[in-house]
């Protein structure tokens, strides 16, 4: 996210070099703000604007801009101090003043230093006191690095606040920041900080600092830029508009945040306009950062305000109740910090016990005394064995029937992810998907599912006996993978079932959000329009790769749980009910009651009926994008019918697929992972996205890299008809541009996923992944296609890792562009690089397909019976193995061979064939062009497993 413009408006809060180089006495100048305040005289010259502006194609998020600015100042001023330079050297260095001017605004939104600290540094530099300025800058850098500095001595000329800050940095307790919105004076801010120091006690578990801003705009800007905030205290005296010089991007993001908030229907109609402004700001902040706890600190009429504002604020205080606020802040963060199951298993490991149960490794019993496997303990450590147990009693609880610590841990996870209920899964999202399918779907009910989804959904459909209606995603033939399923295709299929009189059979829609390659749906819009056609549909969103999205203000909007909550709120409003009634007049003939033609339904943005049922499930691979051990996953539930009947079916499915011996280390890691994202998720996700932009920008700009590689953008991955906005990499242009695209486009691209087209290397994706990236340089990537490699950043990615990857790509690009470099004989040539089109799902064979309508065979619906075909294909007497060339001969001869099982190549990672599917020439063409090392369900020695014609004809 772009943070601060270097020179948005002349004459506002500027730091510019002055006449010291000419022998004058430089002084600090604070220009007048927009309110017309007076300014001191001071610097008269300023660097040219071109020197001050950052490269518009390479925006930095505020965390990085802040860090880099302080680091640069430390380097530049140290160099100046050592060389004995004079002010003219600074006057010539536009980067110093640009950094100071950026920090002047940035530090308003962060705790620890503040704007006056930056002003004092500028004053010291202006006076040529470089050593003192360098000391102040060093304190800031050490604070950001989290390093310890030598003790302060009496000779150090520090203020009381600076000494307290120095002492804080030597304290290892976790720290957070609290936003206070109040247009107070500078003296008032100092008084608040002094009061805070008096409230602190050595026994407090946490340390916090205040970030004090005067306006609603500044509060929103702080929420967007400072991930250290965990609470906000609003005092009604604030004003609306900021007087800070914000970047165009940040200013636009603030405006977008305000636009998303309207007066609450429960807002009291008070003559005090400040009450309405307070609630609007509270709603805006809650929408941006739901993890922030909001408090109101008021004076008069506190008793009447308390009852009216409880829907948004955790507590209402009088101004003199500072200590109660202090205790409330610490207590609430303690709730966020609590990890009940991890704490329980850690205590269990520390307590003496006698094991007369399963698990010889428990307490290290079978390992510690062994002469042959003592390296087990050496490698993993004794704590792993001390925490290993089969006990489910006491504080450890049972995953299958939790009543204590696991139940509480799951409740905390539900709060963090915005769900009504959350369930931990210790054997991966493949199992989580099967649990939801079994809980919701009965045999012969229809499930509409993206054919490009993970294989676990196909297997789940086979297990449940559901009739599978495959949805086709749009193909990306040039890169050999699929995108996502357009909404109109989903609506059309629902309308087809309605026309056939079978809409009541359609039970659930399953989609992948986001896809492996980063294509993200708009779940709220998809669910709203589908519910308009069938109001009791259930939705399963496979968010295996999207768990992180909850913890960023923009990506959060496209998660299943947020979409479910927003839909529930929308359906309860009078405005929605009125709009729904008006639309119904257009969708149904007023005389006959017959629905309008499908074209009308497809052109309208359909509105669901107010009494539609919100039934939404999301499965997430926590271990893939957040902190958890391998196979740690979660199921999030937002189902209005869960407590009234669905819960029992869910628990039966959960019992079916969940081990009676779950891994406690995985459960503990899920508990800890939840704590982490509630406390620092925004910071981690913002860094993840920013580093991805650094990588894509480096590839696009480096002359050798852009000659060899191409970063695929929204223009390459999403057809134009599904995009309203025209920016192909929105985040590269700033947060507000990304916000706009994610609010309006049907599909967007997850910016943390960088798909790189590698045809310029002359090798295929699999070779590039294994032989060049992994074997030569130890770089791991998850997915390739014939001519692409997918690089993913995550919350654990570091700037050093991105720099190393860029360095490796430059080396490889140099090698591939060296005319003397020997090429692999199997390298891609231009003709061979052209893949055949991705094959659509052909059809289920007649034995397993939906019945053909006698009146119009063209109206046959696509659903089929996976389970019957699957079990038919498992009986040896029903199948034969056919080699590819023979199978092609049969297809060309007019036969329609039928697959006896799943055939899943990696990549692309989804079943190209499923049981009961007719094998076509298009499928064989695609499979023959793949050179992947791994194909499940296909034996290269024997060929394809095909159901015998005699079985199909019997």
Secondary structure, DSSP 8 states (H G I E B T S, - for coil): -----SSSSTTSS-----GGGGT----------TT-------------HHHHS--TTS---HHHHHHHHHHHHHHHHHHHHHHT--HHHHHT-HHHHHHHHHHHHHGGGSSSS-HHHHHHHHHHHHTT-HHHHHHHHHHHHHHHHT-------TTS---HHHHHHHHHHT--S-EEEEEEE----HHHHHHHHHHHHHH--TT-S-EEEEEEESBHHHHHHHHHH-TTEEEEEEETT-BSS--S---HHHHHHHHHHHHT----TT----S-HHHHHHHHHHHHHHHH-TTSEEEEEESTTHHHHHHHHTTT-SEEEETT-HHHHHHHHHHHHHHHH--HHHHHHHHHHHS-----SS-TTGGGTTTTT-SSSHHHHHHH-HHHHHT-----SGGG--STT--SHHHHHHHHHHHHHT-SEEEEESSHHHHHHHHHHHHH--TT-EEEEETTS-HHHHHHHHHHT-EEEEE---EETTTTEE----HHHHHHHHHHHHHTT-GGGEEEEEEESS-TT-EE--HHHHHHHHHHH-TT-EEEEE-TT-GGGGGSTTGGGGSHHHHHHHHHHHHTSHHHHHHHHHHHHHHB-TTT--B--HHHHHHS-----TT---EEEEEE-HHHHSS--TT-EEEEEEETTIIIIIHHHHHHHHHHHS-SS--HHHHHHHHHHHHHHHHHHHHHHHHHHHHHHHHHHHHHHSHHHHHH-EE--HHHHS-GGG-SS--SSGGGG-HHHHHHHHHH-SSEE-TTEEEEE-GGGTS-HHHIIIIIIIHHH----SEE-SSEEEEE--TT--HHHHHHHHHHHHHHHHHHT-TTS---TT---TTTT----------B-TTTB----SS-GGG----EEHHHHHHHHHSGGGEEEE-HHHHHHHHHTT---EESS-EEEETT-SEEE-TTBB--HHHHHHHHH---SEEET-BTTTBEEEE-HHHHH-
